[in-house]
Amino acid sequence: MSGFGDALQALRTVLMMQEDIRQLKESVKSQSDSFARLAEAHGELRDRVSRLEGVIEGAAMASRQRRIEE
């Protein structure tokens, strides 16, 4: 009977490990989705900062140009 009990315990352990692996896969997929959204948000933010830099540089150039003309 001990061998049968050990076999059942081993089977139970394998099933529990499979469940843990399934949960780990779900967690990894969730993290992957989060990183994809973060990368997209980073790109959008980079674009907005670039546009703001362009506006600031344009305003600075216009200000310098006005001072030279005066």
C-alpha positions as a Markdown table, in Angstrom:
| # | Residue | x | y | z |
|---|---|---|---|---|
| 1 | Met | 0.0 | 0.0 | 0.0 |
| 2 | Ser | 2.9 | 2.4 | 0.6 |
| 3 | Gly | 3.9 | 2.2 | -3.0 |
| 4 | Phe | 0.4 | 3.1 | -4.1 |
| 5 | Gly | 0.3 | 6.0 | -1.6 |
| 6 | Asp | 3.6 | 7.3 | -2.9 |
| 7 | Ala | 2.3 | 7.1 | -6.5 |
| 8 | Leu | -0.8 | 9.0 | -5.5 |
| 9 | Gln | 1.3 | 11.6 | -3.7 |
| 10 | Ala | 3.6 | 11.9 | -6.7 |
| 11 | Leu | 0.6 | 12.4 | -9.0 |
| 12 | Arg | -0.9 | 15.0 | -6.7 |
| 13 | Thr | 2.5 | 16.8 | -6.7 |
| 14 | Val | 2.6 | 16.8 | -10.5 |
| 15 | Leu | -0.9 | 18.1 | -10.8 |
| 16 | Met | -0.2 | 20.9 | -8.3 |
| 17 | Met | 3.0 | 21.8 | -10.2 |
| 18 | Gln | 1.0 | 21.9 | -13.5 |
| 19 | Glu | -1.4 | 24.4 | -11.8 |
| 20 | Asp | 1.5 | 26.5 | -10.6 |
| 21 | Ile | 3.0 | 26.5 | -14.1 |
| 22 | Arg | -0.4 | 27.5 | -15.6 |
| 23 | Gln | -0.6 | 30.4 | -13.2 |
| 24 | Leu | 3.0 | 31.4 | -13.9 |
| 25 | Lys | 2.2 | 31.5 | -17.7 |
| 26 | Glu | -0.8 | 33.7 | -17.0 |
| 27 | Ser | 1.4 | 36.0 | -14.9 |
| 28 | Val | 4.0 | 36.2 | -17.6 |
| 29 | Lys | 1.4 | 37.0 | -20.3 |
| 30 | Ser | 0.0 | 39.7 | -18.1 |
| 31 | Gln | 3.4 | 41.2 | -17.5 |
| 32 | Ser | 4.1 | 41.0 | -21.3 |
| 33 | Asp | 0.9 | 42.9 | -22.0 |
| 34 | Ser | 1.8 | 45.5 | -19.3 |
| 35 | Phe | 5.2 | 46.0 | -20.9 |
| 36 | Ala | 3.7 | 46.4 | -24.3 |
| 37 | Arg | 1.3 | 49.1 | -23.0 |
| 38 | Leu | 4.2 | 50.8 | -21.2 |
| 39 | Ala | 6.3 | 50.8 | -24.3 |
| 40 | Glu | 3.5 | 52.4 | -26.3 |
| 41 | Ala | 2.9 | 55.0 | -23.6 |
| 42 | His | 6.7 | 55.7 | -23.6 |
| 43 | Gly | 6.7 | 56.3 | -27.3 |
| 44 | Glu | 3.7 | 58.6 | -27.1 |
| 45 | Leu | 5.3 | 60.6 | -24.3 |
| 46 | Arg | 8.6 | 60.8 | -26.3 |
| 47 | Asp | 6.7 | 62.2 | -29.2 |
| 48 | Arg | 4.9 | 64.8 | -27.0 |
| 49 | Val | 8.2 | 65.9 | -25.4 |
| 50 | Ser | 9.8 | 66.2 | -28.9 |
| 51 | Arg | 7.0 | 68.4 | -30.0 |
| 52 | Leu | 7.3 | 70.6 | -26.9 |
| 53 | Glu | 11.1 | 70.9 | -27.5 |
| 54 | Gly | 10.4 | 72.0 | -31.0 |
| 55 | Val | 8.0 | 74.7 | -29.8 |
| 56 | Ile | 10.4 | 75.9 | -27.2 |
| 57 | Glu | 13.4 | 76.0 | -29.6 |
| 58 | Gly | 11.3 | 77.8 | -32.2 |
| 59 | Ala | 10.2 | 80.4 | -29.6 |
| 60 | Ala | 13.8 | 80.8 | -28.5 |
| 61 | Met | 15.0 | 81.3 | -32.0 |
| 62 | Ala | 12.3 | 83.8 | -32.7 |
| 63 | Ser | 13.2 | 85.7 | -29.5 |
| 64 | Arg | 16.8 | 85.8 | -30.5 |
| 65 | Gln | 15.9 | 86.9 | -34.0 |
| 66 | Arg | 13.8 | 89.8 | -32.7 |
| 67 | Arg | 16.7 | 91.0 | -30.5 |
| 68 | Ile | 19.1 | 91.0 | -33.4 |
| 69 | Glu | 16.7 | 93.0 | -35.6 |
| 70 | Glu | 16.2 | 95.7 | -32.9 |
